[in-house]
Amino acid sequence: MSNHRGQRAFIVEDETLVLFNLEDILSELGCVVVGQAMRLSDAVQLAGKTEAVDFALLDVNLRGEQVFPVAELLHARGIPIIFATGYGAGGLPDAWREHPVIVKPYTLQDVETALDKLVMAAP
């Protein structure tokens, strides 16, 4: 049984199959997806107005655009962030390396481990 039951997620992922897989993983962990975006422009709009978000899971590269403007908006709102990338933490700018990273292709266990890190880091 996951200790993440009921946590509300905001997802930014530009690949449809990866997005569906991530939704399934989060559902299996007991999380609820309250917002999702596949393009940077949509993600920027939703990041400022999606309510009741416990964490965000952001794909770093969205069709050649970096997700960091979205991360800045979410960080300013105090929303914990997990980054997804094929490059690992080394692919993030220094300012974002303290956040959990899941490396693509990731598994349910990878997502759960990253969520556990968020829980442990929470004040």
LOMIKE-415590 format. One record per atom (N, C-alpha, C, O): x, y, z. Coordinates in steps of 0.001 Angstrom, whole numbers, padded with zeros to 6 digits, always signed. Layout:
% residues N
XYZ;...
This chain:
% residues 123
+000847-001193+000000;+000000+000000+000000;+000884+001246+000000;+001803+001357+000812;+000611+002169-000898;+001397+003391-001039;+001026+004405+000034;-000135+004538+000420;+002051+005119+000506;+001776+006188+001469;+001511+007510+000745;+001586+008576+001356;+001207+007443-000535;+000947+008638-001336;-000524+008744-001742;-000882+009554-002596;-001358+007933-001133;-002774+007910-001464;-003388+009286-001259;-003241+009902-000203;-004086+009758-002300;-004774+011033-002227;-003930+012236-002598;-004461+013341-002701;-002624+012059-002803;-001804+013200-003200;-002203+013659-004600;-002461+012844-005485;-002248+014961-004780;-002705+015556-006027;-001508+015994-006871;-000623+016706-006396;-001498+015553-008128;-000360+015759-009018;-000699+016666-010192;-001807+016635-010728;+000280+017472-010576;+000242+018248-011815;+001351+017687-012686;+002506+017634-012263;+001014+017267-013899;+001965+016599-014793;+002204+017453-016035;+001270+018003-016620;+003477+017552-016424;+003831+018157-017704;+004682+017135-018449;+005795+016816-018032;+004146+016626-019554;+004820+015593-020350;+004345+015732-021788;+003141+015781-022043;+005285+015795-022734;+004905+016048-024129;+004674+014796-024967;+004226+014905-026108;+004961+013632-024445;+004742+012393-025196;+003489+011696-024674;+003406+011355-023494;+002518+011489-025556;+001221+010955-025162;+001329+009617-024431;+000733+009451-023367;+002070+008673-024977;+002166+007353-024333;+002844+007433-022971;+002453+006736-022035;+003852+008277-022863;+004538+008458-021579;+003581+009099-020573;+003560+008722-019402;+002793+010068-021038;+001804+010711-020171;+000787+009694-019657;+000495+009654-018462;+000250+008877-020557;-000714+007852-020138;-000095+006879-019144;-000729+006510-018154;+001139+006462-019404;+001837+005558-018495;+002022+006207-017122;+001815+005566-016092;+002410+007475-017119;+002609+008179-015854;+001300+008315-015090;+001274+008153-013870;+000221+008611-015791;-001087+008674-015132;-001427+007326-014490;-001930+007280-013367;-001153+006240-015198;-001404+004899-014653;-000545+004639-013414;-001034+004119-012412;+000724+005000-013488;+001634+004808-012354;+001134+005590-011143;+001045+005051-010040;+000813+006852-011354;+000346+007673-010239;-000963+007139-009670;-001154+007140-008454;-001858+006688-010528;-003107+006095-010067;-002841+004852-009221;-003465+004646-008180;-001913+004037-009685;-001574+002828-008932;-000983+003164-007561;-001148+002409-006604;-000301+004294-007479;+000271+004747-006205;-000763+005457-005338;-000473+005837-004204;-001982+005636-005880;-003043+006273-005122;-003136+007771-005309;-003927+008430-004634;-002344+008320-006210;-002359+009760-006473;-003496+010120-007428;-004026+009268-008141;-003851+011395-007422;-004894+011919-008294;-004271+013003-009167;-003650+013932-008652;-004432+012892-010471;-003922+013909-011391;-004962+015020-011471;-006090+014797-011911;-004571+016231-011036;-005502+017358-011023;-005231+018341-012165;-006005+019274-012379;-004143+018134-012890;-003831+018985-014025;-002739+018347-014855;-001861+017655-014339;-002811+018595-016160;-001779+018053-017041;-001631+018967-018244;-002577+019633-018664;-000422+018982-018787;-000152+019773-019981;+000884+019042-020814;+001763+018359-020289;+000761+019202-022136;+001707+018578-023052;+002566+019611-023769;+003545+019251-024423;+002213+020894-023657;+002983+021960-024292;+003395+022978-023235;+002700+023173-022238;+004527+023618-023466;+005041+024592-022515;+004034+025725-022284;+003806+026116-021139;+003438+026250-023339;+002503+027367-023176;+001308+026976-022297;+000883+027757-021446;+000779+025793-022498;-000328+025314-021657;+000130+025107-020219;-000585+025440-019274;+001323+024556-020065;+001854+024292-018723;+002050+025583-017939;+001766+025636-016743;+002537+026627-018616;+002728+027922-017955;+001387+028462-017469;+001285+028945-016342;+000366+028383-018307;-000964+028864-017909;-001508+028079-016721;-002001+028666-015759;-001419+026759-016787;-001972+025921-015724;-001169+026003-014428;-001738+025877-013343;+000133+026209-014524;+000988+026236-013333;+000592+027350-012372;+000763+027224-011159;+000071+028421-012911;-000316+029536-012061;-001707+029447-011492;-002047+030180-010563;-002535+028541-012046;-003928+028540-011590;-004461+027197-011126;-005533+027153-010521;-003765+026105-011380;-004246+024808-010914;-004182+024782-009390;-003121+024975-008796;-005323+024542-008774;-005415+024581-007318;-005188+023199-006703;-005277+022171-007374;-004898+023215-005426;-004796+021985-004635;-003832+020975-005253;-004199+019828-005506;-002596+021414-005493;-001559+020541-006041;-000570+020215-004927;-000051+021112-004263;-000316+018923-004730;+000654+018502-003721;+002068+018370-004285;+003051+018541-003563;+002162+018063-005582;+003466+017975-006231;+003284+018061-007736;+002190+017857-008261;+004384+018368-008419;+004383+018411-009881;+005463+017491-010402;+006543+017390-009819;+005173+016826-011494;+006147+015978-012165;+006329+016547-013568;+005411+016510-014387;+007520+017072-013834;+007775+017838-015046;+008815+017178-015933;+009934+016905-015498;+008440+016925-017178;+009399+016506-018195;+010255+017732-018516;+009717+018809-018773;+011564+017581-018502;+012466+018721-018690;+012406+019279-020108;+012412+020495-020297;+012348+018399-021104;+012398+018829-022497;+011029+018623-023140;+010565+017494-023299;+010395+019734-023506;+009071+019695-024126;+009191+020143-025571;+009110+021332-025878;+009385+019173-026450;+009525+019469-027885;+010583+020544-028132;+010374+021469-028916;+011710+020409-027457;+012825+021328-027646;+012813+022541-026733;+013763+023324-026737;+011756+022711-025951;+011692+023828-025004;+011912+023294-023597;+011444+022208-023257;+012622+024057-022785;+012890+023665-021411;+011716+024034-020508;+011077+025067-020709;+011435+023204-019526;+010273+023350-018652;+010509+024315-017488;+009614+024509-016665;+011676+024912-017405;+012024+025681-016211;+011154+026911-015945;+011018+027278-014777;+010554+027576-016939;+009600+028643-016598;+008408+028113-015780;+007898+028803-014898;+007983+026909-016079;+006904+026270-015314;+007397+025946-013911;+006696+026186-012928;+008600+025402-013823;+009177+025068-012516;+009280+026304-011635;+009010+026234-010436;+009664+027428-012213;+009771+028667-011439;+008417+029078-010871;+008324+029467-009707;+007367+028993-011688;+006027+029344-011215;+005576+028423-010083;+005045+028886-009074;+005788+027135-010254;+005380+026167-009233;+006204+026334-007956;+005667+026276-006850;+007492+026538-008115;+008377+026730-006959;+007934+027963-006157;+007925+027934-004927;+007570+029039-006855;+007108+030257-006193;+005829+030003-005396;+005567+030688-004408;+005042+029031-005819;+003806+028672-005110;+004066+027640-003999;+003146+027248-003281;+005312+027210-003869;+005648+026240-002830;+005285+024815-003179;+005165+023972-002290;+005108+024530-004456;+004734+023184-004890;+006002+022375-005157;+006823+022782-005979;+006177+021253-004488;+007352+020400-004707;+007383+019861-006133;+006343+019584-006731;+008595+019717-006666;+008781+019335-008065;+009651+018099-008178;+010654+017952-007480;+009239+017213-009078;+010061+016084-009529;+010300+016312-011013;+009361+016583-011762;+011549+016205-011440;+011869+016336-012854;+012027+014962-013484;+012528+014033-012851;+011597+014838-014731;+011782+013620-015521;+012656+013968-016717;+012365+014910-017454;+013725+013208-016907;+014640+013472-018005;+015422+012217-018345;+015576+011322-017513;+015903+012159-019546;+016756+011055-019952;+018203+011258-019554;+019029+010365-019742;+018524+012433-018999;+019906+012774-018687;+020248+012726-017208;+021399+012961-016840;+019283+012429-016354;+019540+012398-014926;+019744+013787-014361;+019543+014782-015057;+020144+013860-013100;+020332+015147-012426;+021381+016000-013128;+021314+017228-013076;+022344+015366-013781;+023380+016101-014499;+022840+016915-015654;+023514+017823-016139;+021638+016607-016103;+021013+017351-017189;+020244+018577-016723;+019667+019297-017538;+020233+018819-015415;+019527+019977-014869;+020505+021116-014584;+021664+020870-014251;+020043+022357-014712;+020871+023478-014256;+021115+023346-012752;+020310+022750-012037;+022212+023896-012288;+022585+023787-010872;+021456+024193-009927;+021266+023565-008885;+020712+025227-010279;+019656+025742-009402;+018552+024722-009133;+017826+024854-008148;+018412+023713-009983;+017313+022748-009840;+017779+021361-009401;+016951+020461-009262;+019053+021167-009183;+019575+019821-008894;+019195+019274-007529;+019376+018082-007280;+018674+020107-006635;+018267+019586-005326;+016920+018878-005385;+016523+018213-004428;+016219+019018-006503;+014916+018378-006661;+015086+016928-007124;+016031+016609-007845;+014167+016056-006706;+014243+014665-007173;+014145+014576-008695;+013459+015368-009341;+014845+013596-009241;+014855+013372-010684;+014560+011902-010941;+015116+011019-010286;+013674+011650-011905;+013489+010288-012390;+014033+010249-013809;+013811+011162-014605;+014743+009181-014104;+015396+009057-015404;+014518+008217-016318;+014096+007114-015971;+014257+008770-017492;+013464+008049-018494;+014306+006941-019108;+015500+007146-019326;+013746+005797-019392;+012389+005377-019041;+012329+004981-017567;+013213+004280-017076;+011311+005417-016876;+011199+005166-015451;+010118+004132-015161;+009297+003800-016016;+010147+003642-013941;+009207+002617-013492;+008340+003162-012357;+008579+004262-011860;+007357+002404-011961;+006538+002755-010804;+007425+002951-009586;+007236+003899-008824;+008385+002066-009399;+009288+002171-008239;+010091+003471-008283;+010305+004094-007244;+010539+003887-009468;+011284+005146-009595;+010421+006333-009165;+010882+007218-008445;+009168+006338-009615;+008261+007434-009264;+007983+007410-007762;+007992+008456-007112;+007741+006235-007216;+007468+006132-005785;+008666+006589-004955;+008492+007269-003943;+009863+006228-005368;+011070+006647-004647;+011203+008168-004678;+011548+008781-003668;+010931+008777-005826;+010998+010243-005930;+009942+010901-005048;+010219+011918-004411;+008737+010336-005002;+007685+010863-004136;+008083+010723-002662;+007825+011621-001861;+008696+009621-002314;+009181+009432-000947;+010183+010516-000573;+010170+011011+000554;+011050+010887-001510;+012039+011950-001252;+011335+013287-000993;+011772+014070-000149;+010256+013540-001714;+009500+014772-001479;+008906+014784-000077;+008940+015799+000618;+008365+013651+000325;+007755+013548+001665;+008812+013763+002734;+008568+014465+003715;+009983+013168+002554;+011056+013315+003545;+011587+014744+003591;+012035+015198+004644;+011543+015459+002468;+012070+016820+002409;+011057+017859+002897;+011417+019006+003158;+009798+017457+003017;+008758+018402+003437;+008996+018862+004866;+009413+018080+005721;+008725+020154+005120;+008926+020690+006481;+007950+020119+007480;+007995+020472+008658;
